């Protein structure tokens, strides 16, 4: 289905060509950031998420409906 990478308290998976980055917010809650392939290529200092979801399923549903 997708590749998984873990780096400094965040997990990144690939889903239908998009990157979904799971990380913790300031309240220690999971946040799932959705990036297009093009946006992901900008690099961590420049990229901006297309969508911020509260669950992995919400992130996948957003990508499916995009």
ABEGO torsion letter per residue (X at the ends): XBBBBBBGGBBBBBBGGBBBBBBBBAAGBBBBBBBBAAAAAAEAAABBBABBBABAAAAAAAAAAX
